[in-house]
Amino acid sequence: MNEWMDVSEEQLRRERDKARQLRKTQWWRNKIAAGRCYYCGAQVPASELTLDHIVPLVRGGHSTKGNCVAACKECNSKKKDLLPSEWEEYLNQLQQCP
């Protein structure tokens, strides 16, 4: 089990497999073709976009089209396993810094 929820390693493996399959679809190709990070809005080459789960798998999220977005590597790395509300708080704190 992981530190966040009662999400088993088996559940995580299944969801990660689903994410790999989702990345092979036309839906995902269309997402990255737009070249825009879901979080920061930056224009990014498709090859530099990653699939991010809005609600992370370890927090109970699923690999569905409604929970997966294209994110730049920087945002994806910084977001880690944060929930949308936690990530929003983080972004707001950054905007308030001088």
N, C-alpha and C positions, 0 to 999 in steps of 0.2 A: 504494500500500500504506500501511497505517497503522503506527503505532509499536509496537503490541502483538504482532501476529501477521501471518502471511501471509494476511490476509483482504483480498480485492480489493474495490475500490470497487463492482464489479458484484455481488459477493456481499452486500455491505452494502445496496446498493439493493434487491436481491431480498428480503432479510430485513426491511427497513423496509417494503416493500410488503406482505409477509405480516402484519406487525404492524398496519398500517392496516386490512387485511381482518379481522384478529382482533378489532379494536375495534368492528367492526360486528356482531358475533355476539351471540346470546343468552347465550352463556357469559360474555362480557365484561360484558354488562349485569347479569348475576347477580353477578359479582365486585364490581362497584362499588356495586351496590345494598346490599351488606352494609356498606359505608361504613367499612371498617377498613383501615388501612395495614398491609401485610404485615410491615414492618420494626419500626416503633415501637408498633404496636397501637392508635394513636390513632383515635378515632371521627372521621371526616372526611366532609363532604358529598360525595356521588358526583361532583358537578361539579368537585371539587377533587382527585380521585384521578387519577393518571397511570399509564400502563402502563410497568412497568419490567422489564427482562430480568435475571433473577437472575445468569446468566452473560452479561455484556454482548456485544453483537454484535461489537464490535471485538476481543474476547478469544475469539471462536470460538463464541459462543452462537447460538441459533436462535430464531425467533419461533414457538414452540410453546406450547401450554397449560401444559406442564410447566415452562417456563422464563419465563413471563410472569406477573407479579403486579401487584396494585393497590398503589400506594405514594403517600403524600402527597407533595406537591411538594417539601417540605423534605428528606425522606429521599432522594427520587430525585435531587435536586440535589447532596446531600452524597455520595451513594454513587458517582456518576459512573460510571467504568469499573472499579470495584473488583470483584474476585471475591468470592464469599461468605466465604471464609476471611479475606480482607483487610478486608472490611466488618465482620466479627465482631471482629477485632482492634481496629478503630476504635471500635466501640460499647463494647467492654470498657474501653478507655482513657478514654472519656468517663465511664463509671460510676465510675472510680477517682479522677477529679478532685474536689477539694473543692467 
